[in-house]
Amino acid sequence: MITITGKLVKVVAIGGETTGWAVDLDSSLEVDGKRLNRIEIDPNGKKIDGFNNKRVEIVGVLKKRSGIERKEYWVILVNRIQEIKTQ
């Protein structure tokens, strides 16, 4: 399990090699020797539309996916998501 925080955003890709959602991370994440500032998430059956453009905390499992255009990329399968309220 991994916990990340950042702003949840909708994403679109030509060819459809995307989950449709990503998090712009508060702090970069190093995976396989690469620094990521954004990581895609797979809602994993959870309703997440209400979190669009909000700062969230996500707990989930990091998985590697592959595609024709993008080769290999990382996705977090959501186990839990919650909004981070700012004061």
N, C-alpha and C positions, 0 to 999 in steps of 0.2 A: 504494500500500500504506500501511496505517496500523497502528500498534501501540497496543493499549490494555491496561490492567491493571485488575483488580477481581474481585469475587465473582460467579461464574456461578450463576444462579438459574433455576428453571423459572417460566414465566408462563402465564397462561390469560386469554383474552379472550372475552367474549360476541360471537358473530358469527364467531369464528375468525380475525380479522385479526391474527394473531401468528405468529411463527416457533416459539413455544413456549419460547424461551430468551432470556435477557438477561444483561447484565453490569452490576452496580452498580459504577460506575466509582470508582477510587481518587481521581481528579481529574476535575473536570467537563471536558467537551469542547464547544467551540463549533463549531456547524455551521449554516450559513445564518443567522447572527446570533442563534441560540438556544443557550443553555447546557443541555447534557444531562448529567444525573447517572446516567442509565441508558440503555443502548442495546441494542436487540435484536440477536441474532446469528443467522445462518443457518448451520447446521453444514456445509452444502455437501458432504454425503456423509460427513463425518467422524463417528466414534463419540465422543460427548462425555458420555454418561451418567456416566462415572466421575469427571467433574470437577464434578458438581453440588455446590453449596454450598462450593466450594473457591476459593481465590484463584488466578487464572490470568492468563497473558499470552496475548493473541490477536493474531496478525498476519493481516490480511485487507484486503479491498477494501470501501470505503464505497459503498453504493448507496441510492438513494432509491426507496421503494416507495409505492404508493398503494392506498387502500381506500375503501369506501363510508362507513364510520363514522369512520375515523381520518384520512381525507384522505391527506396525505403524511407519511411517517415514514422514518427512517433505519435501515438494517440493515447489519451488517458480515458479509460472506461470508467464512467462515473458510478461511484458507490453512494456518495452523498454530496449534495450541493446546498450551500446556504449563502444568502446575501450578507455582506459585511457592511454594517451600518456605519456611516461616518458621522462624527459629532461636530 
